[in-house]
Amino acid sequence: MIAYNRWAILMGLVVATWLFPFEVDAAPRRAGLKWDAGANRVDGSIPGWPLTQVLARIAGATGWEVYVEPDSDRPIQASFTNLPPVEALRRLLGGLNFSLQPQPTGAARLYIYSSDRDRATQRIVAEDTRPGRIANELIVRLKPGSALSIEEIAKKVGARILGKLPKLNAYRLQFDSPEAAEAARKLIAELTDVAAVEDNYRWEAPTTLEAGTGTPASAPALKPKLSPDGKYLVVGIIDTAAQAMSPDREAFVLSRTDLVAGKPADDGLWHGTAMAEELLRGLSMTDTAADGSSVRLRLYNTYGANESATSFDVTRAVFQAAEDGVTVLNLSLGGPDPSPMLQESLRSFAEQGGLVFVAAGNAGTSELYFPAADPSVIAVTAVNRDGDPMSWANWGSYVDVGAPGVTTLPWGGLTWRVTGTSPASALVAGMAAGYADRTGVGLNVVRGVILREMPFTPKKP
């Protein structure tokens, strides 16, 4: 019996069969496009995106100039693997006609139209959502009492100010090009009022959400307990926006905060909703008092309408959560690049007694994945019944805990299969919060229990 089940028994629970609802160890498919120009093949999983979003992704993946007939937008649903580009386009364009025309010089042009190619006049702006450094942005941190304002610095180097984090004297700057950003980096670093210059990164949510049929995992029974003094154990989920859940679940939600404006474009199950549901499932496993649970949720949207969050906005969310009284955090997101600013904020949160759970990533490697690899957090990977990592789950030395990474949720009349280290992290965060609430022990004790009873042993190279 794996450590996960041992911990459940330790807490006085009967181990239910729905702890591991699936043992299918197939690599999770993320929504999006994988356009392999070298192999001339395309994979796609599009869950109802607007046509314009699909076209922006095509433009970003291929480098083509893409033009569409105005007022042609429509929802696109498609799922396929290993198709030639022409066949992939037929699946992706919702029945519209298209013409791909190579140019004597420069990029090829793709025209999308109903009947007349000349009506395809609306240029689509390419969208690059790949995780990694945002090449035309910098994060600048000023020293306390700086004589120069960020406005003066931005004017000096020709930058736009996209965001501010006063608690850290940190500012997000955008430039016209990557070259302009690199030139500005050198100038800014020489200013005596500047404490640090670092990159901003895009981070993904390591989860796949797939709609299907079948019976979802049993919905756990939960009820909120009112606190006479208004004090609760508050868990923060930093993720996408979350849809309204059933009334019994909404009773646990104290607030929703949009750090980034906007919502996911598709009408299926959103990642933030799935993580909230899975965290509440974990809560139901450990917070079994008859009078209910004093745990509450605060939900922080750092994605807006985008498919990736930036390290700058995630850092903003950590500070906001701390101000809001959150003591347990779940971050089901990440990427290969470390953010010194976020690392500092998570360390500060932990030093003040907070617990932070982070998904370990779905690359199936031992390579570092951040912020899971930051030393102040608990990194959670996905394991099978035997405690071994799923083939797609990260298993490096930075991973602390293993938990189930495949679950099912009912939503919109469908059963959704949720796969990844994201639900594993959310589940453990919920279990930890529930255990703290039921037993009354401090979060430092809970941390020790988790690391002792749910240890993950990395693979040997």
C-alpha positions as a Markdown table, in Angstrom:
| # | Residue | x | y | z |
|---|---|---|---|---|
| 1 | Met | 0.0 | 0.0 | 0.0 |
| 2 | Ile | 1.5 | 3.3 | -1.0 |
| 3 | Ala | 2.2 | 6.2 | 1.3 |
| 4 | Tyr | -0.8 | 8.1 | 0.0 |
| 5 | Asn | -3.1 | 5.4 | 1.4 |
| 6 | Arg | -1.1 | 5.2 | 4.6 |
| 7 | Trp | -1.7 | 8.9 | 5.2 |
| 8 | Ala | -5.4 | 8.4 | 4.6 |
| 9 | Ile | -5.5 | 5.6 | 7.2 |
| 10 | Leu | -3.5 | 7.6 | 9.6 |
| 11 | Met | -6.2 | 10.3 | 9.5 |
| 12 | Gly | -8.9 | 7.7 | 10.4 |
| 13 | Leu | -10.3 | 7.3 | 6.9 |
| 14 | Val | -11.4 | 4.2 | 5.0 |
| 15 | Val | -9.5 | 4.1 | 1.8 |
| 16 | Ala | -12.1 | 4.5 | -1.0 |
| 17 | Thr | -11.8 | 2.9 | -4.4 |
| 18 | Trp | -12.1 | 6.4 | -6.0 |
| 19 | Leu | -8.6 | 7.4 | -4.8 |
| 20 | Phe | -7.2 | 6.1 | -8.1 |
| 21 | Pro | -10.2 | 6.1 | -10.5 |
| 22 | Phe | -8.0 | 5.4 | -13.5 |
| 23 | Glu | -4.7 | 3.6 | -14.1 |
| 24 | Val | -4.4 | 4.6 | -17.8 |
| 25 | Asp | -0.8 | 5.9 | -18.1 |
| 26 | Ala | -1.2 | 7.7 | -21.4 |
| 27 | Ala | 0.5 | 11.1 | -21.8 |
| 28 | Pro | -2.1 | 13.9 | -21.2 |
| 29 | Arg | -3.0 | 15.9 | -24.3 |
| 30 | Arg | -3.0 | 19.6 | -23.7 |
| 31 | Ala | -5.4 | 22.0 | -25.5 |
| 32 | Gly | -3.6 | 23.7 | -28.4 |
| 33 | Leu | -1.6 | 23.0 | -31.5 |
| 34 | Lys | 1.7 | 21.2 | -32.1 |
| 35 | Trp | 2.9 | 22.1 | -35.6 |
| 36 | Asp | 6.0 | 20.1 | -36.6 |
| 37 | Ala | 7.3 | 21.8 | -39.8 |
| 38 | Gly | 10.2 | 19.4 | -40.1 |
| 39 | Ala | 8.0 | 16.3 | -40.1 |
| 40 | Asn | 5.1 | 18.1 | -41.9 |
| 41 | Arg | 2.7 | 16.9 | -39.3 |
| 42 | Val | 0.2 | 18.6 | -36.9 |
| 43 | Asp | -1.4 | 17.6 | -33.6 |
| 44 | Gly | -4.4 | 19.5 | -32.4 |
| 45 | Ser | -6.8 | 19.6 | -29.4 |
| 46 | Ile | -9.2 | 22.6 | -29.7 |
| 47 | Pro | -12.0 | 22.6 | -27.1 |
| 48 | Gly | -14.3 | 25.2 | -28.6 |
| 49 | Trp | -12.0 | 28.2 | -29.1 |
| 50 | Pro | -13.1 | 31.1 | -31.3 |
| 51 | Leu | -11.8 | 30.8 | -34.9 |
| 52 | Thr | -9.6 | 34.0 | -34.4 |
| 53 | Gln | -7.8 | 32.4 | -31.5 |
| 54 | Val | -7.1 | 29.3 | -33.6 |
| 55 | Leu | -5.8 | 31.4 | -36.4 |
| 56 | Ala | -3.6 | 33.4 | -34.1 |
| 57 | Arg | -2.1 | 30.1 | -32.9 |
| 58 | Ile | -1.6 | 28.9 | -36.5 |
| 59 | Ala | 0.2 | 32.2 | -37.3 |
| 60 | Gly | 2.4 | 31.8 | -34.3 |
| 61 | Ala | 3.3 | 28.2 | -35.0 |
| 62 | Thr | 4.0 | 28.5 | -38.7 |
| 63 | Gly | 5.2 | 32.1 | -39.2 |
| 64 | Trp | 2.6 | 32.5 | -42.0 |
| 65 | Glu | 0.7 | 35.8 | -42.6 |
| 66 | Val | -2.9 | 34.9 | -41.9 |
| 67 | Tyr | -5.9 | 36.8 | -43.3 |
| 68 | Val | -9.5 | 36.0 | -42.6 |
| 69 | Glu | -12.8 | 37.3 | -43.9 |
| 70 | Pro | -14.3 | 39.7 | -41.3 |
| 71 | Asp | -17.3 | 38.4 | -39.3 |
| 72 | Ser | -16.3 | 34.8 | -39.8 |
| 73 | Asp | -15.6 | 34.0 | -36.2 |
| 74 | Arg | -17.2 | 30.8 | -34.9 |
| 75 | Pro | -16.3 | 28.2 | -32.2 |
| 76 | Ile | -13.9 | 25.5 | -33.3 |
| 77 | Gln | -13.8 | 22.0 | -31.8 |
| 78 | Ala | -11.3 | 19.6 | -33.2 |
| 79 | Ser | -9.1 | 16.8 | -31.9 |
| 80 | Phe | -6.5 | 14.9 | -34.1 |
| 81 | Thr | -3.0 | 13.7 | -34.2 |
| 82 | Asn | -0.3 | 13.3 | -36.9 |
| 83 | Leu | -2.2 | 15.0 | -39.8 |
| 84 | Pro | -0.6 | 16.7 | -42.8 |
| 85 | Pro | -1.0 | 20.5 | -42.7 |
| 86 | Val | -3.7 | 20.6 | -45.4 |
| 87 | Glu | -5.9 | 18.0 | -43.6 |
| 88 | Ala | -5.3 | 19.7 | -40.3 |
| 89 | Leu | -6.4 | 23.1 | -41.7 |
| 90 | Arg | -9.7 | 21.4 | -42.9 |
| 91 | Arg | -10.3 | 20.3 | -39.4 |
| 92 | Leu | -9.4 | 23.6 | -37.9 |
| 93 | Leu | -11.3 | 26.1 | -40.0 |
| 94 | Gly | -14.9 | 25.2 | -39.3 |
| 95 | Gly | -16.0 | 24.5 | -42.9 |
| 96 | Leu | -14.5 | 27.7 | -44.4 |
| 97 | Asn | -12.4 | 27.8 | -47.5 |
| 98 | Phe | -8.7 | 28.5 | -47.4 |
| 99 | Ser | -5.8 | 29.2 | -49.8 |
| 100 | Leu | -2.1 | 28.9 | -48.8 |
| 101 | Gln | 0.1 | 31.0 | -51.1 |
| 102 | Pro | 3.9 | 31.0 | -50.9 |
| 103 | Gln | 5.5 | 34.4 | -51.6 |
| 104 | Pro | 8.6 | 35.2 | -53.6 |
| 105 | Thr | 10.1 | 36.7 | -50.5 |
| 106 | Gly | 8.9 | 36.6 | -46.9 |
| 107 | Ala | 6.3 | 34.4 | -45.2 |
| 108 | Ala | 3.6 | 32.4 | -47.0 |
| 109 | Arg | 0.1 | 33.8 | -46.8 |
| 110 | Leu | -3.0 | 31.9 | -45.6 |
| 111 | Tyr | -6.4 | 33.3 | -46.6 |
| 112 | Ile | -9.6 | 32.1 | -44.9 |
| 113 | Tyr | -12.9 | 33.0 | -46.5 |
| 114 | Ser | -16.5 | 31.7 | -47.2 |
| 115 | Ser | -16.6 | 32.0 | -51.0 |
| 116 | Asp | -14.4 | 34.9 | -52.2 |
| 117 | Arg | -10.7 | 35.0 | -51.4 |
| 118 | Asp | -10.5 | 38.7 | -51.9 |
| 119 | Arg | -12.7 | 39.2 | -48.9 |
| 120 | Ala | -10.1 | 37.8 | -46.5 |
| 121 | Thr | -8.7 | 41.2 | -45.5 |
| 122 | Gln | -8.5 | 41.0 | -41.7 |
| 123 | Arg | -4.9 | 40.4 | -40.6 |
| 124 | Ile | -4.5 | 38.0 | -37.7 |
| 125 | Val | -1.8 | 38.9 | -35.1 |
| 126 | Ala | 0.3 | 35.9 | -34.3 |
| 127 | Glu | 0.1 | 34.5 | -30.8 |
| 128 | Asp | 3.1 | 32.9 | -29.1 |
| 129 | Thr | 2.1 | 31.0 | -26.0 |
| 130 | Arg | 5.1 | 28.8 | -25.6 |
| 131 | Pro | 6.3 | 28.6 | -22.0 |
| 132 | Gly | 9.6 | 30.5 | -21.5 |
| 133 | Arg | 11.1 | 33.9 | -21.4 |
| 134 | Ile | 9.0 | 36.8 | -22.8 |
| 135 | Ala | 11.7 | 38.2 | -25.0 |
| 136 | Asn | 10.4 | 41.8 | -25.2 |
| 137 | Glu | 9.8 | 42.3 | -21.5 |
| 138 | Leu | 11.9 | 43.0 | -18.4 |
| 139 | Ile | 11.1 | 43.2 | -14.7 |
| 140 | Val | 12.9 | 46.0 | -12.9 |
| 141 | Arg | 13.2 | 46.3 | -9.1 |
| 142 | Leu | 14.2 | 49.6 | -7.6 |
| 143 | Lys | 16.1 | 50.1 | -4.4 |
| 144 | Pro | 14.1 | 51.6 | -1.4 |
| 145 | Gly | 14.1 | 55.3 | -1.6 |
| 146 | Ser | 15.1 | 55.4 | -5.3 |
| 147 | Ala | 15.7 | 58.9 | -6.6 |
| 148 | Leu | 14.5 | 57.8 | -10.0 |
| 149 | Ser | 10.9 | 56.8 | -10.6 |
| 150 | Ile | 9.9 | 53.9 | -12.8 |
| 151 | Glu | 8.2 | 56.4 | -15.1 |
| 152 | Glu | 11.5 | 58.2 | -15.6 |
| 153 | Ile | 13.4 | 55.0 | -16.2 |
| 154 | Ala | 10.7 | 53.8 | -18.7 |
| 155 | Lys | 10.9 | 57.0 | -20.6 |
| 156 | Lys | 14.7 | 56.9 | -20.7 |
| 157 | Val | 14.7 | 53.4 | -22.3 |
| 158 | Gly | 11.6 | 53.6 | -24.4 |
| 159 | Ala | 9.5 | 51.1 | -22.5 |
| 160 | Arg | 5.8 | 50.8 | -21.5 |
| 161 | Ile | 4.9 | 50.0 | -17.9 |
| 162 | Leu | 2.5 | 47.0 | -17.9 |
| 163 | Gly | 2.3 | 46.3 | -14.2 |
| 164 | Lys | 3.4 | 47.4 | -10.8 |
| 165 | Leu | 4.1 | 45.5 | -7.6 |
| 166 | Pro | 4.9 | 48.2 | -5.0 |
| 167 | Lys | 5.5 | 45.7 | -2.2 |
| 168 | Leu | 8.7 | 44.6 | -4.0 |
| 169 | Asn | 9.4 | 47.9 | -5.8 |
| 170 | Ala | 9.0 | 45.7 | -8.9 |
| 171 | Tyr | 7.7 | 46.8 | -12.3 |
| 172 | Arg | 6.9 | 45.1 | -15.6 |
| 173 | Leu | 8.2 | 46.8 | -18.7 |
| 174 | Gln | 7.5 | 46.0 | -22.3 |
| 175 | Phe | 9.6 | 47.0 | -25.3 |
| 176 | Asp | 8.9 | 47.2 | -29.1 |
| 177 | Ser | 11.2 | 44.2 | -29.8 |
| 178 | Pro | 13.5 | 41.7 | -28.1 |
| 179 | Glu | 16.5 | 43.7 | -29.3 |
| 180 | Ala | 15.2 | 46.8 | -27.6 |
| 181 | Ala | 14.7 | 44.9 | -24.4 |
| 182 | Glu | 18.3 | 43.6 | -24.4 |
| 183 | Ala | 19.7 | 47.0 | -25.1 |
| 184 | Ala | 17.6 | 48.5 | -22.3 |
| 185 | Arg | 18.7 | 45.7 | -19.9 |
| 186 | Lys | 22.3 | 46.9 | -20.1 |
| 187 | Leu | 21.3 | 50.6 | -19.6 |
| 188 | Ile | 19.0 | 49.8 | -16.7 |
| 189 | Ala | 21.5 | 47.6 | -14.9 |
| 190 | Glu | 24.0 | 50.5 | -14.8 |
| 191 | Leu | 21.6 | 52.7 | -12.9 |
| 192 | Thr | 22.5 | 53.0 | -9.2 |
| 193 | Asp | 18.8 | 53.2 | -8.2 |
| 194 | Val | 18.1 | 49.7 | -9.7 |
| 195 | Ala | 18.3 | 46.7 | -7.4 |
| 196 | Ala | 17.8 | 44.0 | -10.0 |
| 197 | Val | 16.7 | 43.4 | -13.6 |
| 198 | Glu | 15.2 | 40.0 | -14.4 |
| 199 | Asp | 13.1 | 38.3 | -17.1 |
| 200 | Asn | 9.4 | 37.7 | -17.1 |
| 201 | Tyr | 8.2 | 34.2 | -18.0 |
| 202 | Arg | 5.1 | 32.5 | -19.4 |
| 203 | Trp | 4.0 | 29.5 | -17.3 |
| 204 | Glu | 1.6 | 26.8 | -18.3 |
| 205 | Ala | -0.9 | 24.8 | -16.3 |
| 206 | Pro | 0.3 | 21.2 | -16.4 |
| 207 | Thr | -3.1 | 19.5 | -16.9 |
| 208 | Thr | -5.2 | 18.2 | -19.6 |
| 209 | Leu | -9.0 | 18.4 | -19.5 |
| 210 | Glu | -10.9 | 16.1 | -21.8 |
| 211 | Ala | -14.7 | 15.8 | -22.2 |
| 212 | Gly | -16.2 | 12.3 | -22.6 |
| 213 | Thr | -18.8 | 10.0 | -21.2 |
| 214 | Gly | -18.9 | 7.7 | -18.3 |
| 215 | Thr | -19.4 | 7.9 | -14.5 |
| 216 | Pro | -17.4 | 10.6 | -12.7 |
| 217 | Ala | -15.7 | 10.0 | -9.4 |
| 218 | Ser | -18.1 | 10.2 | -6.5 |
| 219 | Ala | -18.7 | 13.8 | -5.4 |
| 220 | Pro | -17.6 | 14.0 | -1.8 |
| 221 | Ala | -20.0 | 15.3 | 0.8 |
| 222 | Leu | -18.9 | 18.5 | 2.4 |
| 223 | Lys | -20.5 | 21.2 | 4.4 |
| 224 | Pro | -19.1 | 24.5 | 5.6 |
| 225 | Lys | -19.0 | 25.3 | 9.3 |
| 226 | Leu | -19.6 | 28.9 | 10.3 |
| 227 | Ser | -17.0 | 30.5 | 12.5 |
| 228 | Pro | -18.4 | 32.7 | 15.3 |
| 229 | Asp | -15.4 | 35.0 | 15.1 |
| 230 | Gly | -15.2 | 35.0 | 11.3 |
| 231 | Lys | -11.8 | 33.3 | 11.4 |
| 232 | Tyr | -11.2 | 30.5 | 8.9 |
| 233 | Leu | -8.3 | 28.5 | 7.6 |
| 234 | Val | -8.0 | 30.0 | 4.1 |
| 235 | Val | -6.6 | 28.3 | 1.1 |
| 236 | Gly | -5.6 | 30.3 | -2.0 |
| 237 | Ile | -5.7 | 28.8 | -5.5 |
| 238 | Ile | -3.6 | 30.7 | -8.0 |
| 239 | Asp | -4.9 | 29.6 | -11.4 |
| 240 | Thr | -7.2 | 30.5 | -14.2 |
| 241 | Ala | -10.6 | 32.0 | -13.5 |
| 242 | Ala | -13.1 | 29.5 | -12.0 |
| 243 | Gln | -16.7 | 29.0 | -13.0 |
| 244 | Ala | -19.5 | 29.1 | -10.5 |
| 245 | Met | -19.8 | 25.7 | -8.9 |
| 246 | Ser | -22.7 | 24.0 | -7.2 |
| 247 | Pro | -24.2 | 25.8 | -4.2 |
| 248 | Asp | -22.7 | 23.4 | -1.7 |
| 249 | Arg | -19.2 | 24.1 | -3.2 |
| 250 | Glu | -19.8 | 27.9 | -3.6 |
| 251 | Ala | -20.4 | 28.0 | 0.2 |
| 252 | Phe | -16.7 | 27.5 | 0.6 |
| 253 | Val | -15.6 | 30.3 | -1.7 |
| 254 | Leu | -14.8 | 33.6 | 0.1 |
| 255 | Ser | -13.7 | 35.6 | -3.0 |
| 256 | Arg | -12.6 | 35.6 | -6.6 |
| 257 | Thr | -9.9 | 38.1 | -7.6 |
| 258 | Asp | -8.9 | 38.8 | -11.2 |
| 259 | Leu | -5.2 | 39.8 | -11.2 |
| 260 | Val | -5.5 | 39.6 | -15.0 |
| 261 | Ala | -8.7 | 40.7 | -16.7 |
| 262 | Gly | -10.6 | 38.1 | -18.8 |
| 263 | Lys | -11.8 | 34.6 | -18.7 |
| 264 | Pro | -11.0 | 31.4 | -20.7 |
| 265 | Ala | -12.6 | 31.5 | -24.2 |
| 266 | Asp | -14.0 | 28.0 | -24.3 |
| 267 | Asp | -17.3 | 26.9 | -22.7 |
| 268 | Gly | -16.0 | 23.7 | -21.3 |
| 269 | Leu | -14.5 | 23.0 | -17.8 |
| 270 | Trp | -11.9 | 25.6 | -16.9 |
| 271 | His | -8.6 | 24.7 | -15.3 |
| 272 | Gly | -9.3 | 26.8 | -12.2 |
| 273 | Thr | -12.7 | 25.2 | -11.7 |
| 274 | Ala | -11.2 | 21.7 | -11.9 |
| 275 | Met | -8.5 | 22.6 | -9.4 |
| 276 | Ala | -11.1 | 24.1 | -6.9 |
| 277 | Glu | -13.2 | 20.9 | -7.2 |
| 278 | Glu | -10.2 | 18.6 | -6.7 |
| 279 | Leu | -9.0 | 20.6 | -3.7 |
| 280 | Leu | -12.4 | 20.3 | -2.2 |
| 281 | Arg | -12.2 | 16.5 | -2.8 |
| 282 | Gly | -9.0 | 16.4 | -0.9 |
| 283 | Leu | -10.6 | 18.5 | 1.9 |
| 284 | Ser | -13.5 | 16.0 | 2.1 |
| 285 | Met | -11.0 | 13.1 | 2.7 |
| 286 | Thr | -9.5 | 14.6 | 5.8 |
| 287 | Asp | -11.9 | 17.2 | 7.3 |
| 288 | Thr | -14.6 | 14.7 | 8.4 |
| 289 | Ala | -16.0 | 16.4 | 11.5 |
| 290 | Ala | -19.8 | 16.1 | 11.7 |
| 291 | Asp | -20.3 | 19.8 | 12.2 |
| 292 | Gly | -18.5 | 20.7 | 8.9 |
| 293 | Ser | -15.3 | 22.4 | 7.8 |
| 294 | Ser | -13.9 | 25.8 | 8.7 |
| 295 | Val | -11.7 | 25.8 | 5.6 |
| 296 | Arg | -12.5 | 28.4 | 2.9 |
| 297 | Leu | -11.1 | 29.3 | -0.5 |
| 298 | Arg | -9.9 | 32.4 | -2.2 |
| 299 | Leu | -9.5 | 32.1 | -6.0 |
| 300 | Tyr | -6.9 | 34.2 | -7.9 |
| 301 | Asn | -7.1 | 34.5 | -11.7 |
| 302 | Thr | -3.7 | 35.1 | -13.1 |
| 303 | Tyr | -4.4 | 33.9 | -16.7 |
| 304 | Gly | -7.3 | 36.1 | -17.9 |
| 305 | Ala | -8.2 | 35.0 | -21.4 |
| 306 | Asn | -4.6 | 33.7 | -22.0 |
| 307 | Glu | -3.4 | 30.1 | -21.9 |
| 308 | Ser | -0.4 | 30.9 | -19.8 |
| 309 | Ala | 0.3 | 33.1 | -16.8 |
| 310 | Thr | 3.4 | 35.2 | -16.3 |
| 311 | Ser | 5.7 | 34.9 | -13.4 |
| 312 | Phe | 5.1 | 38.6 | -12.6 |
| 313 | Asp | 1.3 | 38.1 | -12.2 |
| 314 | Val | 1.8 | 35.0 | -10.2 |
| 315 | Thr | 4.0 | 36.9 | -7.8 |
| 316 | Arg | 1.4 | 39.6 | -7.5 |
| 317 | Ala | -1.1 | 36.9 | -6.6 |
| 318 | Val | 1.1 | 35.5 | -3.9 |
| 319 | Phe | 1.3 | 39.0 | -2.3 |
| 320 | Gln | -2.4 | 39.5 | -2.6 |
| 321 | Ala | -3.1 | 36.1 | -1.1 |
| 322 | Ala | -0.9 | 36.9 | 1.9 |
| 323 | Glu | -2.7 | 40.2 | 2.4 |
| 324 | Asp | -6.1 | 38.4 | 2.2 |
| 325 | Gly | -5.2 | 36.0 | 5.1 |
| 326 | Val | -4.4 | 33.0 | 3.0 |
| 327 | Thr | -2.2 | 30.4 | 4.8 |
| 328 | Val | -2.2 | 27.5 | 2.3 |
| 329 | Leu | -1.5 | 28.1 | -1.4 |
| 330 | Asn | -1.9 | 25.8 | -4.4 |
| 331 | Leu | -0.1 | 26.7 | -7.6 |
| 332 | Ser | -0.9 | 24.2 | -10.4 |
| 333 | Leu | 1.3 | 25.9 | -12.9 |
| 334 | Gly | 4.9 | 26.3 | -13.9 |
| 335 | Gly | 7.7 | 26.1 | -16.4 |
| 336 | Pro | 11.4 | 25.5 | -16.9 |
| 337 | Asp | 12.6 | 28.9 | -15.9 |
| 338 | Pro | 13.1 | 30.2 | -12.3 |
| 339 | Ser | 11.9 | 33.6 | -11.2 |
| 340 | Pro | 14.0 | 35.1 | -8.4 |
| 341 | Met | 11.2 | 37.5 | -7.5 |
| 342 | Leu | 8.6 | 34.8 | -7.1 |
| 343 | Gln | 11.1 | 32.6 | -5.3 |
| 344 | Glu | 11.6 | 35.4 | -2.8 |
| 345 | Ser | 7.8 | 35.9 | -2.3 |
| 346 | Leu | 7.2 | 32.2 | -1.8 |
| 347 | Arg | 10.1 | 32.0 | 0.7 |
| 348 | Ser | 8.6 | 34.9 | 2.6 |
| 349 | Phe | 5.2 | 33.3 | 2.6 |
| 350 | Ala | 6.6 | 30.1 | 4.0 |
| 351 | Glu | 8.7 | 31.8 | 6.6 |
| 352 | Gln | 5.5 | 33.4 | 7.9 |
| 353 | Gly | 4.1 | 29.9 | 8.5 |
| 354 | Gly | 2.3 | 29.3 | 5.2 |
| 355 | Leu | 2.3 | 26.1 | 3.2 |
| 356 | Val | 2.7 | 26.2 | -0.6 |
| 357 | Phe | 1.9 | 23.2 | -2.9 |
| 358 | Val | 3.1 | 23.3 | -6.5 |
| 359 | Ala | 2.6 | 20.9 | -9.4 |
| 360 | Ala | 5.8 | 19.2 | -10.4 |
| 361 | Gly | 5.2 | 19.3 | -14.2 |
| 362 | Asn | 4.2 | 16.9 | -17.0 |
| 363 | Ala | 7.4 | 16.5 | -19.0 |
| 364 | Gly | 8.2 | 13.0 | -17.7 |
| 365 | Thr | 11.8 | 14.1 | -16.8 |
| 366 | Ser | 14.0 | 14.9 | -13.9 |
| 367 | Glu | 14.6 | 18.4 | -15.2 |
| 368 | Leu | 13.9 | 21.3 | -12.9 |
| 369 | Tyr | 10.4 | 22.8 | -13.1 |
| 370 | Phe | 9.6 | 26.1 | -11.4 |
| 371 | Pro | 8.2 | 27.2 | -9.0 |
| 372 | Ala | 8.0 | 23.5 | -7.9 |
| 373 | Ala | 11.8 | 23.3 | -7.6 |
| 374 | Asp | 11.9 | 26.3 | -5.3 |
| 375 | Pro | 13.1 | 25.0 | -1.8 |
| 376 | Ser | 10.3 | 26.7 | 0.2 |
| 377 | Val | 7.5 | 24.8 | -1.5 |
| 378 | Ile | 6.1 | 21.2 | -1.5 |
| 379 | Ala | 6.4 | 19.8 | -5.0 |
| 380 | Val | 3.8 | 17.2 | -5.9 |
| 381 | Thr | 4.0 | 14.7 | -8.8 |
| 382 | Ala | 1.4 | 12.2 | -10.0 |
| 383 | Val | 1.8 | 8.5 | -9.1 |
| 384 | Asn | 0.0 | 5.2 | -9.7 |
| 385 | Arg | -1.2 | 2.7 | -7.1 |
| 386 | Asp | 2.3 | 1.5 | -6.5 |
| 387 | Gly | 3.7 | 4.9 | -5.8 |
| 388 | Asp | 5.6 | 5.1 | -9.1 |
| 389 | Pro | 5.4 | 8.2 | -11.2 |
| 390 | Met | 3.1 | 8.2 | -14.2 |
| 391 | Ser | 5.2 | 8.1 | -17.4 |
| 392 | Trp | 4.4 | 11.7 | -18.2 |
| 393 | Ala | 5.0 | 13.1 | -14.6 |
| 394 | Asn | 8.2 | 14.8 | -13.6 |
| 395 | Trp | 10.2 | 12.9 | -11.0 |
| 396 | Gly | 13.3 | 14.9 | -10.2 |
| 397 | Ser | 15.1 | 15.3 | -6.9 |
| 398 | Tyr | 13.1 | 18.4 | -6.1 |
| 399 | Val | 9.8 | 16.4 | -6.0 |
| 400 | Asp | 8.6 | 15.9 | -2.4 |
| 401 | Val | 5.2 | 14.1 | -2.6 |
| 402 | Gly | 3.3 | 11.8 | -4.9 |
| 403 | Ala | -0.5 | 11.6 | -5.3 |
| 404 | Pro | -3.1 | 10.5 | -7.9 |
| 405 | Gly | -2.9 | 12.7 | -11.0 |
| 406 | Val | -6.0 | 11.4 | -12.9 |
| 407 | Thr | -9.6 | 12.1 | -11.8 |
| 408 | Thr | -13.0 | 12.7 | -13.3 |
| 409 | Leu | -15.4 | 15.6 | -12.7 |
| 410 | Pro | -19.0 | 16.2 | -14.0 |
| 411 | Trp | -19.5 | 19.4 | -15.8 |
| 412 | Gly | -22.0 | 20.7 | -18.3 |
| 413 | Gly | -23.7 | 17.4 | -18.7 |
| 414 | Leu | -20.3 | 15.7 | -19.5 |
| 415 | Thr | -17.8 | 13.7 | -17.6 |
| 416 | Trp | -14.4 | 15.4 | -17.7 |
| 417 | Arg | -11.1 | 13.4 | -17.3 |
| 418 | Val | -8.6 | 15.6 | -15.6 |
| 419 | Thr | -5.0 | 14.5 | -16.0 |
| 420 | Gly | -1.7 | 15.9 | -14.8 |
| 421 | Thr | 0.4 | 16.9 | -11.8 |
| 422 | Ser | -2.0 | 19.9 | -11.3 |
| 423 | Pro | -4.9 | 17.8 | -9.8 |
| 424 | Ala | -2.3 | 15.9 | -7.7 |
| 425 | Ser | -1.1 | 19.1 | -6.2 |
| 426 | Ala | -4.6 | 20.5 | -5.6 |
| 427 | Leu | -5.7 | 17.2 | -4.0 |
| 428 | Val | -2.8 | 17.2 | -1.5 |
| 429 | Ala | -3.4 | 20.9 | -0.7 |
| 430 | Gly | -7.0 | 20.1 | 0.2 |
| 431 | Met | -6.0 | 17.1 | 2.3 |
| 432 | Ala | -3.4 | 19.2 | 4.2 |
| 433 | Ala | -5.9 | 22.0 | 4.9 |
| 434 | Gly | -8.5 | 19.5 | 6.0 |
| 435 | Tyr | -6.1 | 17.8 | 8.4 |
| 436 | Ala | -5.0 | 21.1 | 9.9 |
| 437 | Asp | -8.7 | 22.1 | 10.4 |
| 438 | Arg | -9.8 | 18.8 | 11.9 |
| 439 | Thr | -6.8 | 18.3 | 14.2 |
| 440 | Gly | -6.1 | 21.9 | 15.1 |
| 441 | Val | -2.3 | 21.4 | 14.7 |
| 442 | Gly | -0.1 | 24.0 | 13.2 |
| 443 | Leu | 0.8 | 24.1 | 9.5 |
| 444 | Asn | 4.4 | 23.3 | 10.4 |
| 445 | Val | 3.2 | 20.0 | 11.9 |
| 446 | Val | 1.1 | 19.3 | 8.8 |
| 447 | Arg | 4.1 | 19.9 | 6.6 |
| 448 | Gly | 6.0 | 17.3 | 8.6 |
| 449 | Val | 3.1 | 14.8 | 8.4 |
| 450 | Ile | 2.9 | 15.2 | 4.6 |
| 451 | Leu | 6.6 | 14.8 | 4.0 |
| 452 | Arg | 6.8 | 11.8 | 6.3 |
| 453 | Glu | 3.7 | 9.9 | 5.2 |
| 454 | Met | 3.6 | 10.7 | 1.5 |
| 455 | Pro | 7.3 | 10.8 | 0.5 |
| 456 | Phe | 8.2 | 10.4 | -3.2 |
| 457 | Thr | 11.4 | 8.6 | -4.1 |
| 458 | Pro | 12.8 | 9.9 | -7.4 |
| 459 | Lys | 13.7 | 7.4 | -10.1 |
| 460 | Lys | 17.3 | 6.5 | -10.4 |
| 461 | Pro | 18.9 | 7.7 | -13.6 |
